[in-house]
């Protein structure tokens, strides 16, 4: 038991030493907040123990250096007087304040050799936080409002991001919510989706409606909205056209074949005979028994109903502003109807176990051509969705 306790102590010291070295390395590399995070985590338990003293010294040093760096950066940013620095100034004050709040719960931290507590000079940044947030809010509002006057969708998207950030740090600022909605609408690509039939066959309307039901696709994203029916007051940027090129339907076929199945199965036991047909006996004079086998035979008449439908199409992306074809993708889907049923003469057990199921089946009506075309729909829909997901209008 003492040996186990000793080994656990050695392991604990090794892990602790490793953690201290990592924290020291972060401090040396200028990653002050990383060093603070590790030290704070280590000091959440047994902070008064001698084994945690290294973390206290490292935390004290990292805090002082991080604070000094941030204050020097703020001094430079404020001297520049550039409104574009507003976000950096606000985030730096947030960082100064959050760093203090991270350390505050574990205070005081004793320095055992000096007989005093570690020194963490905290400041009240509430005024600076309020003033810098107001300056940033003003800058974001004005910059995003200016971008909304552009004719470029990418500018509208930048405006949306600025308004969204403004709403997150300063909820209810002026009419930010409304302007967010305006920027979202202006920055959205609206895609008109429809199908064209270039075949010499009638395509079931139910199939076209189902293929173009983009509500079930889940394809709309933040900046792209697909409409299978044009809406008023919407200027469409692109068209996505599903062109049906060919529909090939095979004739109804019933193929018949006849074959013989044989299977050897156990059928009790029999007396072992020698070459002269006499019973073979063991050393005690008893007749030797062996397993008896028999051959099962059946003549099988198999019928296979078959009909197939192949639909080929292409997906075209068209830029409606330039009326240019942007991309085109081939797409095809095949649906096969097949029904196998069988009859037999003889012993059905001559067939494999997984084949016997066909003896219980019968001929069924062939699906009509319209149903065959419609049955390709799920596969076509999945392939169409895959094309749209992999080839976004804008990335």
C-alpha positions as CSV (number, residue, x, y, z in Angstrom):
1,X,0.0,0.0,0.0
2,X,2.8,2.4,0.9
3,X,4.5,1.6,-2.5
4,X,1.3,2.4,-4.4
5,X,1.0,5.7,-2.5
6,X,4.6,6.6,-3.3
7,X,4.1,5.9,-7.0
8,X,1.0,8.0,-7.1
9,X,2.9,10.9,-5.4
10,X,5.7,10.6,-8.0
11,X,3.2,10.6,-10.8
12,X,1.4,13.6,-9.4
13,X,4.7,15.5,-9.1
14,X,5.7,14.6,-12.6
15,X,2.3,15.9,-14.0
16,X,2.5,19.0,-11.9
17,X,6.1,19.7,-13.1
18,X,5.0,19.2,-16.8
19,X,2.1,21.7,-16.3
20,X,4.4,24.3,-14.7
21,X,6.9,24.0,-17.6
22,X,4.1,24.4,-20.2
23,X,2.8,27.5,-18.4
24,X,6.4,28.9,-18.2
25,X,6.8,28.3,-22.0
26,X,3.6,30.2,-22.7
27,X,4.7,33.1,-20.6
28,X,8.1,33.1,-22.4
29,X,6.4,33.1,-25.8
30,X,4.2,36.1,-24.9
31,X,1.0,34.0,-24.7
32,X,0.1,35.6,-21.4
33,X,-3.6,34.8,-21.5
34,X,-2.8,31.1,-22.2
35,X,-0.5,31.1,-19.2
36,X,-3.2,32.7,-17.1
37,X,-5.8,30.1,-18.1
38,X,-3.5,27.2,-17.2
39,X,-2.5,28.8,-13.9
40,X,-6.1,29.6,-12.9
41,X,-7.2,26.1,-13.7
42,X,-4.4,24.6,-11.6
43,X,-5.2,26.9,-8.7
44,X,-8.9,26.1,-8.5
45,X,-8.0,23.3,-6.0
46,X,-5.4,23.3,-3.1
47,X,-4.3,26.9,-4.0
48,X,-2.7,27.2,-0.6
49,X,-0.4,24.2,-1.0
50,X,3.3,24.4,-1.4
51,X,3.1,22.5,-4.7
52,X,1.0,25.2,-6.3
53,X,3.4,28.1,-5.5
54,X,5.0,28.1,-9.0
55,X,1.6,28.7,-10.5
56,X,1.0,31.7,-8.2
57,X,4.2,33.3,-9.3
58,X,3.5,32.6,-12.9
59,X,0.0,34.0,-12.7
60,X,1.2,37.2,-11.0
61,X,3.8,37.7,-13.7
62,X,1.5,36.8,-16.6
63,X,-1.2,39.2,-15.4
64,X,1.2,42.1,-15.0
65,X,2.7,41.6,-18.4
66,X,-0.7,41.1,-20.2
67,X,-2.1,44.2,-18.5
68,X,0.9,46.3,-19.5
69,X,0.7,45.1,-23.1
70,X,-3.0,45.9,-23.4
71,X,-2.6,49.4,-21.9
72,X,0.3,50.2,-24.2
73,X,-1.8,49.0,-27.2
74,X,-4.7,51.2,-26.1
75,X,-2.5,54.2,-25.8
76,X,-1.3,53.8,-29.3
77,X,-4.8,53.1,-30.7
78,X,-6.3,56.2,-29.0
79,X,-3.5,58.4,-30.3
80,X,-4.1,57.3,-33.8
81,X,-7.7,58.6,-33.6
82,X,-8.8,56.2,-36.4
83,X,-12.6,55.3,-36.1
84,X,-11.7,51.9,-37.6
85,X,-9.8,51.1,-34.3
86,X,-13.1,51.2,-32.4
87,X,-13.5,47.4,-32.3
88,X,-10.0,46.8,-31.2
89,X,-10.3,49.3,-28.4
90,X,-13.6,47.9,-27.2
91,X,-12.3,44.3,-27.3
92,X,-9.1,45.3,-25.5
93,X,-11.1,46.8,-22.6
94,X,-13.3,43.7,-22.6
95,X,-10.1,41.6,-22.4
96,X,-8.8,43.7,-19.5
97,X,-12.0,43.3,-17.6
98,X,-12.6,39.6,-18.3
99,X,-9.1,38.8,-17.2
100,X,-9.7,40.3,-13.8
101,X,-13.0,38.5,-13.5
102,X,-11.3,35.2,-14.3
103,X,-8.8,35.6,-11.5
104,X,-11.0,37.2,-8.9
105,X,-12.8,34.0,-7.7
106,X,-9.5,32.4,-6.6
107,X,-8.1,35.3,-4.6
108,X,-6.3,35.7,-2.3
109,X,-3.3,33.7,-3.4
110,X,-0.6,33.4,-0.7
111,X,3.1,33.7,-1.4
112,X,4.3,31.3,1.3
113,X,8.0,32.4,1.5
114,X,7.2,36.1,1.6
115,X,4.3,35.7,4.0
116,X,2.0,37.9,1.9
117,X,-0.5,37.6,-0.9
118,X,0.2,37.9,-4.6
119,X,-0.4,41.3,-6.0
120,X,-3.1,41.8,-8.7
121,X,-3.8,45.5,-9.3
122,X,-7.4,45.5,-10.5
123,X,-9.0,48.6,-12.1
124,X,-12.6,49.6,-12.8
125,X,-13.1,49.7,-16.6
126,X,-16.8,50.3,-16.6
127,X,-16.6,53.8,-18.0
128,X,-14.1,52.8,-20.7
129,X,-16.3,49.8,-21.7
130,X,-19.4,52.0,-22.0
131,X,-17.6,54.8,-24.0
132,X,-15.7,52.3,-26.3
133,X,-18.9,50.3,-26.9
134,X,-20.8,53.5,-27.9
135,X,-17.9,54.5,-30.2
136,X,-17.9,51.1,-31.8
137,X,-21.7,51.1,-32.1
138,X,-21.6,54.4,-33.9
139,X,-18.8,53.2,-36.3
140,X,-20.6,49.9,-37.1
141,X,-23.9,51.7,-37.7
142,X,-22.5,54.3,-40.0
143,X,-20.2,51.9,-41.9
144,X,-23.0,49.3,-42.4
145,X,-25.5,52.0,-43.5
146,X,-23.0,53.2,-46.1
147,X,-22.6,49.7,-47.4
148,X,-26.4,49.4,-47.8
149,X,-26.2,52.2,-50.4
150,X,-24.1,50.0,-52.6
151,X,-25.3,47.9,-55.6
152,X,-23.1,45.0,-54.7
153,X,-24.6,42.0,-52.9
154,X,-21.3,41.2,-51.2
155,X,-21.4,44.7,-49.6
156,X,-25.0,44.0,-48.4
157,X,-23.7,40.8,-46.7
158,X,-20.9,42.7,-45.0
159,X,-23.5,45.3,-43.9
160,X,-25.6,42.5,-42.4
161,X,-22.6,41.1,-40.5
162,X,-21.9,44.5,-39.1
163,X,-25.5,45.1,-38.1
164,X,-25.6,41.6,-36.5
165,X,-22.5,42.3,-34.5
166,X,-23.9,45.7,-33.4
167,X,-27.1,44.0,-32.3
168,X,-25.1,41.5,-30.3
169,X,-23.1,44.0,-28.3
170,X,-25.7,46.8,-28.1
171,X,-29.2,45.3,-28.5
172,X,-31.9,47.7,-29.7
173,X,-29.4,50.3,-31.0
174,X,-31.5,52.7,-33.2
175,X,-33.2,50.7,-36.1
176,X,-30.5,48.1,-36.3
177,X,-33.0,45.1,-36.5
178,X,-34.9,46.6,-39.5
179,X,-31.6,47.4,-41.3
180,X,-30.4,43.8,-40.7
181,X,-33.6,42.6,-42.4
182,X,-33.0,45.0,-45.3
183,X,-29.4,43.9,-45.7
184,X,-30.4,40.2,-45.5
185,X,-32.9,40.6,-48.3
186,X,-30.6,42.7,-50.5
187,X,-27.7,40.3,-50.0
188,X,-29.7,37.2,-50.8
189,X,-29.4,35.4,-54.2
190,X,-32.9,34.4,-55.3
191,X,-33.0,31.4,-57.6
192,X,-35.9,30.6,-59.9
193,X,-36.2,26.8,-60.3
194,X,-38.3,25.1,-62.9
195,X,-38.3,22.0,-65.2
196,X,-38.4,21.8,-69.0
197,X,-39.5,18.7,-70.9
198,X,-37.4,18.1,-74.0
199,X,-38.6,14.5,-74.4
200,X,-41.4,13.2,-76.6
201,X,-43.2,11.9,-73.5
202,X,-45.5,13.4,-71.0
203,X,-43.9,13.8,-67.6
204,X,-46.3,13.3,-64.7
205,X,-47.1,16.7,-63.1
206,X,-46.9,15.0,-59.7
207,X,-43.3,14.1,-60.4
208,X,-42.4,17.6,-61.6
209,X,-44.1,19.2,-58.5
210,X,-42.3,16.7,-56.2
211,X,-38.9,17.2,-57.7
212,X,-39.2,21.0,-57.4
213,X,-40.6,21.0,-53.9
214,X,-37.6,22.7,-52.4
215,X,-39.3,23.0,-49.0
216,X,-38.5,19.4,-48.4
217,X,-35.0,19.7,-49.7
218,X,-33.7,22.0,-46.9
219,X,-31.5,23.7,-49.4
220,X,-32.1,27.3,-48.6
221,X,-29.2,28.8,-46.7
222,X,-28.5,32.2,-45.3
223,X,-27.8,33.9,-48.6
224,X,-29.5,31.6,-51.2
225,X,-33.3,31.1,-51.5
226,X,-34.8,28.7,-54.1
227,X,-38.3,29.3,-55.4
228,X,-40.1,26.8,-57.5
229,X,-42.8,29.3,-58.2
230,X,-42.0,33.0,-58.9
231,X,-43.0,35.5,-56.3
232,X,-44.0,39.1,-56.7
233,X,-41.6,41.8,-55.6
234,X,-38.6,39.5,-56.0
235,X,-35.8,40.1,-58.5
236,X,-34.3,36.8,-59.4
237,X,-30.6,36.5,-59.8
238,X,-30.2,33.0,-61.2
239,X,-32.3,30.2,-62.8
240,X,-31.8,26.6,-62.0
241,X,-33.4,24.5,-64.9
242,X,-34.0,20.8,-64.8
243,X,-34.1,19.8,-68.5
244,X,-35.6,16.3,-69.1
245,X,-33.7,15.1,-72.2
246,X,-34.8,11.5,-72.7
247,X,-37.1,8.9,-71.1
248,X,-36.5,5.3,-72.2
249,X,-38.9,2.7,-71.1
250,X,-38.4,-0.9,-71.9
251,X,-41.2,-3.2,-73.1
252,X,-42.8,-5.5,-70.6
253,X,-40.9,-8.8,-70.5
254,X,-41.6,-12.2,-69.0
255,X,-38.6,-14.5,-69.3
256,X,-39.0,-18.2,-68.5
257,X,-36.3,-20.8,-67.8
258,X,-36.4,-24.4,-66.7
259,X,-33.7,-26.1,-64.7
260,X,-33.2,-29.1,-62.4
261,X,-32.1,-28.8,-58.8
262,X,-30.6,-31.7,-56.9
263,X,-29.7,-31.8,-53.2
264,X,-28.2,-34.6,-51.0
265,X,-29.8,-34.9,-47.6
266,X,-29.4,-37.3,-44.7
267,X,-32.0,-40.1,-44.5
268,X,-31.4,-42.1,-41.3
269,X,-28.7,-44.8,-41.0
270,X,-27.9,-48.0,-42.8
271,X,-25.6,-51.0,-42.3
272,X,-22.2,-50.6,-43.8
273,X,-21.6,-53.3,-46.6
274,X,-18.4,-54.6,-47.9
275,X,-17.6,-55.1,-51.6
276,X,-19.5,-58.3,-51.7
277,X,-22.6,-56.7,-50.2
278,X,-22.1,-58.3,-46.8
279,X,-22.5,-56.4,-43.5
280,X,-19.3,-55.1,-42.0
281,X,-18.9,-55.9,-38.3
282,X,-16.7,-54.4,-35.5
283,X,-14.4,-56.3,-33.2
284,X,-17.3,-57.3,-31.0
285,X,-19.2,-58.8,-33.9
286,X,-21.8,-55.9,-34.2
287,X,-22.8,-54.6,-37.5
288,X,-21.4,-51.1,-38.2
289,X,-24.0,-48.4,-39.0
290,X,-23.3,-45.3,-41.1
291,X,-25.4,-42.3,-42.1
292,X,-27.7,-42.8,-45.1
293,X,-28.1,-40.1,-47.8
294,X,-30.6,-39.6,-50.5
295,X,-30.9,-37.3,-53.5
296,X,-33.8,-34.9,-53.8
297,X,-34.7,-33.7,-57.2
298,X,-37.0,-31.0,-58.6
299,X,-37.7,-29.5,-62.0
300,X,-38.0,-25.7,-61.5
301,X,-39.9,-23.4,-63.9
302,X,-38.8,-19.8,-63.1
303,X,-40.6,-16.7,-64.5
304,X,-39.0,-13.2,-64.4
305,X,-41.1,-10.1,-65.0
306,X,-39.0,-7.2,-66.0
307,X,-39.5,-3.6,-67.0
308,X,-37.1,-0.6,-66.7
309,X,-37.2,3.2,-67.0
310,X,-34.2,5.4,-67.7
311,X,-34.6,9.2,-67.3
312,X,-31.7,11.4,-68.4
313,X,-31.6,15.1,-67.8
314,X,-29.3,18.0,-67.2
315,X,-29.2,20.8,-64.6
316,X,-28.4,24.3,-66.0
317,X,-27.4,27.3,-63.8
318,X,-28.1,30.5,-65.7
319,X,-27.1,34.0,-64.6
320,X,-30.2,36.1,-65.2
321,X,-28.3,39.4,-65.2
322,X,-26.0,38.4,-68.0
323,X,-28.3,35.7,-69.4
324,X,-25.2,33.4,-69.5
325,X,-25.0,29.7,-68.8
326,X,-22.9,29.4,-65.7
327,X,-22.7,25.7,-65.2
328,X,-24.3,22.5,-66.5
329,X,-24.4,19.0,-65.0
330,X,-25.7,15.7,-66.4
331,X,-28.1,13.7,-64.3
332,X,-29.8,10.4,-64.8
333,X,-31.8,7.8,-62.9
334,X,-33.0,4.3,-63.6
335,X,-35.8,2.5,-62.0
336,X,-36.1,-1.3,-62.5
337,X,-39.3,-3.3,-61.9
338,X,-38.6,-7.0,-61.4
339,X,-40.7,-9.8,-60.0
340,X,-39.5,-13.4,-59.9
341,X,-41.8,-16.3,-59.2
342,X,-41.4,-20.1,-59.7
343,X,-43.2,-23.4,-59.9
344,X,-41.8,-26.9,-59.5
345,X,-42.3,-30.6,-60.0
346,X,-40.7,-33.0,-57.6
347,X,-39.3,-32.2,-54.1
348,X,-39.1,-28.4,-53.4
349,X,-36.5,-29.1,-50.7
350,X,-34.0,-29.8,-53.5
351,X,-33.7,-26.0,-53.8
352,X,-31.6,-23.8,-51.6
353,X,-33.5,-22.4,-48.6
354,X,-33.3,-18.8,-49.8
355,X,-34.8,-19.8,-53.2
356,X,-37.9,-21.5,-51.8
357,X,-39.5,-18.0,-51.2
358,X,-40.2,-17.7,-55.0
359,X,-42.5,-20.7,-54.9
360,X,-45.0,-18.6,-52.9
361,X,-45.0,-15.7,-55.3
362,X,-47.2,-15.1,-58.3
363,X,-47.3,-12.8,-61.3
364,X,-48.3,-9.2,-60.6
365,X,-49.5,-6.4,-62.9
366,X,-46.7,-4.4,-64.6
367,X,-46.6,-0.7,-63.5
368,X,-47.7,1.7,-66.3
369,X,-45.3,4.0,-68.0
370,X,-46.4,7.0,-65.9
371,X,-45.7,5.1,-62.6
372,X,-42.3,4.0,-63.9
373,X,-41.3,7.6,-64.6
374,X,-42.6,8.7,-61.2
375,X,-40.7,5.9,-59.5
376,X,-37.4,7.4,-60.7
377,X,-38.3,10.5,-58.7
378,X,-36.7,9.8,-55.3
379,X,-33.3,9.0,-56.9
380,X,-33.5,12.0,-59.2
381,X,-34.4,14.2,-56.3
382,X,-31.4,12.9,-54.2
383,X,-29.0,13.5,-57.2
384,X,-30.4,17.0,-57.8
385,X,-30.0,17.9,-54.2
386,X,-26.4,16.6,-54.3
387,X,-25.6,18.8,-57.3
388,X,-27.1,21.9,-55.6
389,X,-25.3,21.2,-52.3
390,X,-21.9,20.7,-54.0
391,X,-22.3,23.6,-56.4
392,X,-23.5,26.6,-54.5
393,X,-24.3,29.8,-56.4
394,X,-21.6,31.7,-54.5
395,X,-19.1,30.3,-52.0
